[in-house]
Amino acid sequence: MDSWKWKKYQLFVSFGLIKPKDLDACVTRYDIKDYEKCLDDVKSEIKDNKHYGSFVSLVPLRKIQNLPSMRTKTINEVEQARKKLSKMDLSDVSGIWFKRIKKGNAKHSFWGRQSLMLDDMFPRILSSDLELLNMKGGFGRALNFYPYFKSDYVRLRRIDRFPFEITEMHAKDTPSETLCEVSNNICNKLSRYQRSIFELGEFVKSCDVRSMSIDFYCEDEKMTFIDWDSGDDSKIMTKLEQRMI
């Protein structure tokens, strides 16, 4: 049976943000008893220099439970993850995922997170924040540690149907003028997906949840969605289970 976490990821496909083949290409799932094989596969792909980086995520046995993810960008980090897993109590863990960030030759590579307020006015009047972080500053989860960033960071805000406007910028590795241009290009690319994102937001709102965020990375012309979160995943799972009955 598919885990709750996988059903949540499949909503990317349902709302047209990811093609099924792309989802399968970026996530490989293992039973937790096979975590050694998972880490060996990660190690092998690092040696082949196939990806910008990767991380492994634990999948809870119970429906809604937060478990750690471990960055595995280097072989040393893989071995650190192996050591950590060997000492963990895995009785509440059902699986482990190998999640890849594809390697490209982009001139500009950024993590992004769009956050939406799903209040009574949504989607007629939109309140949305967008955060961008240069990939040099670490993995996408680094966005959780605002304002302690090691590289370029931009925050933008969009009210109603007006374009995103920059409200905060820290240019550390990129000239400010270039950073403004890159931010504008990312906003233009993101606009192509806004209908799908709004439809996902309407579904989340129908579950009586009032906030959501969606994470992606952008390399020049390519944008890839990698995760999403809501204010209360348990309500979303309940709605999905009702659909399946």
N, C-alpha and C positions, 0 to 999 in steps of 0.2 A: 504494500500500500504506500502511495506517495505521502511524504511528510507534509505537514502544514507549510513548512518553509518552501518546499517545491511548488505547492499550489499557489503560494503567494508570488513566486517568481513567474509562474505561468500566466499571471494576469498581465505581465508585460506583453506576452504573445496575444492574449485575448483582446487587448486594447491597441494592438498594432504598433507597439514601440520596439519590439524585437521579433525577428523572424525565428521560427522554431529551430532551424538549423544553426542559427547564430547562438541561441541559448544553449543548445547542446554542445557547441564548440567551446564556449567559455566556461562551462561548469561540468565537471565530472564528479559523479557521486559514488561513494563507497560505503559499505557497511562499516561500522566502527571497528569491528574485529579485524578489518583489513587496513587499518590506518598505516601500518608499515609499508604496504604496497602503495598506498596513496603517496606517502612521502618519498618513496623510491621513484615513483613516476614524476613527481615534482622535480626531484634532483636530476633525473635524466633530461627533462626538458630545459632545465637551467643550463646544463652542460651543452645542450644543442643550441643555446642562445635563441630560443624561439619566441620568448616573450619579454616585454618590458619588466614584468614582475608577476607575482602571484601571491595568494594567501590561501590558507586552509581554514575552513569554518566548521565548527561542530554543530550537529543537528540534534536538538533535544528529543528525548523519547516521549516526553509529555508534549502537549499541544503548543502551549505558549510558555517559553522559557528562554531567557537570554543566556547564551553561552559564548565563550570567547572565540575570536578569530585570531589567527597568528600569521604575521607576514612571513613569506617565504621567498623573498627576492633573491637571496644568496644561499649557497650551500650551507654556510654557517648558520643561517636562520632556519634552514630545514632541520639541521641537527639539534638546534635549540628547541624547536617544536617537538621533535622526537623525544627528547629528554623530558620535556614538560608533560607530554602525553603519557609517557611511561610511569609517571608519578601521580597522575590524576586518577580519581575515582570516576570511571566511565559508565557506571551503572545507570545513570540517567541520560546517556547519550546513545542515539540510535545510528548515527552516521557521521561521516566526515566528507566535506566537499573540497575539491581542488578547483579554485577559481582563478582563471587566467586573465591577465591584462595584455592584450596583443601588442607585440613589438612593431613599431612603425618608424618611418624616417621623417617624421613631421618636424617642421621648423618650430612650431609652437604647440605644446601639449599641456592641457589643463584639466584638472578635476573640476567638476561643477555640481552644485546642489541647488535645485529650485524648491522653495518652500511655499506652500499655499495655505491661506486661511479659508476654511470651508464654512464660512458663517452664513447667516440667513440671506445675504446679498449675493453669494456665489451661486452660479457663475455670471450673473448679470453685471455685477461690479466685482472686479478682481483685485485682491491684495496679494502680492507675490514678491518674495525676495529671491535673489540669485547670488550665490557666492561662487567665486572662481579662485582656484589655487594652482599655481604653476606646479607641474609634476615633479620638478626638482625639489619641492618642499616636502616630499614624502608621499605616502599613500592617501587615498581619498578620506580615510578616517581622520587624517590630520585636521580636516575642517571642524572636527569636534573640539579642537583645542584653541579656538579663537581667544585672544589675538596673538598667540605664540607661534608665528609662522616663520619658516626659514627662507621662504621665497616669495615671489609676487602673489599678492592677494587683492581681489577686487570684490566689493559688495555693491549690488545694484538693486533698485526697487522699482516695481511697476504698480501703478494704481490705475484701476479701470482698464481701458483699452489703449492707454498711452504707452509709448515705448519704454523699455527699461532705462533708468537713469543712474549713473554712478553716484553712490552716496559715500563711498569710502575706498581708498586705494593706497596700497603700499607697494611701491615699485622697488624691488631689491635686485633683480637679475635682468630686468627689461626696462628700457627707457619708458617714461610715462606716456609719451605720445604713442609709442608702439603698443603699450599695454591697453590704452584706450581703443586703438584700432582692433586689436585681438578680441577684446571684450565685445565690441560691436559686431564682429564677425560671428562670434559664438552665439550672441543673441539672435542674429539672423538665422543661424542654423536651427537653434532651439525653436524658433517661431514655426518651423515646418511641422513640429510635433505638438504644438499647443492644443490642437483639437483633440488629439488622443490623450494628452495629459489632463485636459479638462474633463473628458469623459471618464477617465479613471478617478478623477477628483469627485465627480458626481456620484459614482458608485460608492466611493468611500463615505461621502456625505450621507448617502442613503442608508448606511450602516450606523448612523447617529455618531459619526466621528467628525471632529471639527478641524483637523489639521492633517497635513501629509507633506512629505518631502520626497523628492526623486533625485537620485545620484547618477552621474554620468561622467564619462571622460571624452574629451574632444581633441583630436589631432588633425590640425589643418581642416580638411574638408569632411572628415569622418567623425560622427558623434555616436557613442555607444552607451546605452543605459545599463547600469550595473546593479542597482539596488533601489528599494523604496521603503519608506517607513510611514506609519500613521500614528495618530494619537492613542489608538487603542486597537491593536491587532486582533484581540479576542473577539471583538464585535464583528470584525470583517470575516473571521473564520466561521462564526455562527451563521452569518448570511450565506457564505459559500456552502456550508453544510445543508442549509435549508433548500438551496437551489438543487442539490444533488438528490434530495429525498423524492 
